[in-house]
Amino acid sequence: MIYGGIEGGGTKWVCAVGSGHDDLQAIATIPTTTPVETIDRVAEFFAAHPDIAAIGVGSFGPLDLDEHSPRFGTITTTPKPGWAGTNVRSLLASKLGLPVVFETDVGAAAFGEGRFGAAKGLETFCYITVGTGIGGGAIAHGEISHGLLHPEFGHMRIPHDRRRDPFEGCCPYHGDCFEGLASGEALRQRFGVPADELRAPEAWELEAEYVALGLVNVICTLSPQRIILGGGVMNATPLLSLVRGRVRLLAGDYFDTPALRRGIVDYIVRPALGDHAGVIGALELAKTRSEQDASHDGGVPRPGLVDRRETMIDSGVAGLPVANRDRDA
Amino acid sequence: MIYGGIEGGGTKWVCAVGSGHDDLQAIATIPTTTPVETIDRVAEFFAAHPDIAAIGVGSFGPLDLDEHSPRFGTITTTPKPGWAGTNVRSLLASKLGLPVVFETDVGAAAFGEGRFGAAKGLETFCYITVGTGIGGGAIAHGEISHGLLHPEFGHMRIPHDRRRDPFEGCCPYHGDCFEGLASGEALRQRFGVPADELRAPEAWELEAEYVALGLVNVICTLSPQRIILGGGVMNATPLLSLVRGRVRLLAGDYFDTPALRRGIVDYIVRPALGDHAGVIGALELAKTRSEQDASHDGGVPRPGLVDRRETMIDSGVAGLPVANRDRDA
């Protein structure tokens, strides 16, 4: 059996095909343009692999992940032009004619890291990405966390010392929330250069302070057994080490655990699946869900795995050609 | 079958006996003094009810809840004089000669509210108390959340505008963390009167701002389907309403859900079990765990439910009289 994985991002979509994380048979990167054009190109990629059983998608958000909602699968309030209100799940299911498992990009990455990466064997952990934006996915008791919506780590409020850092923050919704202060976009706006050209030590100290404040709040709420910290900004050489030091200091002596003292290097870690955590996690989500469904009596699809016939009817994407690949026909 | 429930707090311990939340046969409040004296008095109360099958405890913390830890059941870093390092679980199990299910006070309260109270039927929600201190318990996917440790909502870092509020915060570990700024103790130190004597509207506006900031961070991390907001400070008349308004404003248009708009009154709610959420939750934890154990083949105790014989040997509480109530003998 082979499966497809998609990590749908604001700048690029990464697509992969394979039987599992250790057997990727093809991978492609497609630049994000309009929803229809992007998904057309995604469909082209997958059309070359006619034996795919199901597709897993980890998408940028925020998303409507409520399977009972008429908008299940929709990107809701993104400032990304042209994408707000797009039902990515319906579009994909229609174009691909395949079952689609739909999740946030960071939820999929967390799932992948838990199965095969830096959180293998753990029940409760989280994956945080500090890139253009800041996002996080959490696994609690072995399951991807959803609730009212899904986690939105980037929009926590953290202390902002305006004497040290007069920058107002760049979040169009909240100004100086965690993402507004510490994302790659915040660095670019505050310092006038992209993160990978930023050298000033005091800039990285400030960034470490903000990232550590965000992490401490995650520790205080989710109590993760490990934090996986990825994203392009985290590649800056001193940052991870500075963040670990600041988290130790901010936690202080209150938390009586080696993980927040000497064990911090094994507590806040880089993704083991690197930049591919999202797409691998998405592919493995499709595989896992398909296997679960196959083992269910009666073959009733589990929530989240879209039955392809239902999708054809309910997709609400009028006039879009449906790829002639429905192997139920 | 009857069970015991204990909510162990920094100022009082509440003990209850009954067959379930709707059949409490006795309830007592014992002031918190030294660990040995307090637990002696707790044991006296339960000695009058010889048919108790198991005891559930929701204790103040922070706690070591790792059942593989040699300190499982210990209050770790509390500033409460005499209590840091006390193994409450061992002490109780030794004195009572009964299986003990051990949890945080707020974890037990969340469990109770989920079974019979304001979060009935929900899978993912949290219970927050704003009293002398600030604590929170979370349920994710139907289970009480533990991970590295347990949630510590009170020690999140939130924005602190020192021009508006020059008070440094009262947390002995972190100064102006959430608890340091918004707890009853913070109100008392900042305004010079206890919360229930505080009238100034601007004081309650400031308090609402801090509580709302904490809640927004909980929403961004746990994405609870509902937030139950209890504790003595929340009884101040305008506070809950002000908090709801501030959460709406802070969330802004980013979160595309009625719960953070007009539905806020059903999203941030008072505890349905009132001041008894903790003790009822603890009693129900004992009951649930006992019933689960009884339905297990072979009768192997589940993690968390202490076998009374093991407790006698491993309690590590030398010289303490063991109540002669081991009905295994």
Interface residues (C-beta under 8 A of the other chain):
Chain A: P62 D64 T76 T77 E123 T124 F125 G136 A138 A140 H141 E143 S145 H146 G147 L148 L149 H150 P151 E152 F153 G154 H155 M156 R157 I158 P159 H160 Y173 H174 D176 L213 V216 N217 V218 I219 C220 T221 L222 S223 P224 Q225 R226 L250 G252 D253 Y254 F255 D256 T257 A259 L260 Y267
Chain B: P62 D64 T76 T77 E123 T124 F125 G136 A138 A140 H141 E143 S145 H146 G147 L148 L149 H150 P151 E152 F153 G154 H155 M156 R157 I158 P159 H160 Y173 H174 D176 L213 V216 N217 V218 I219 C220 T221 L222 S223 P224 Q225 R226 L250 G252 D253 Y254 F255 D256 T257 A259 L260 Y267
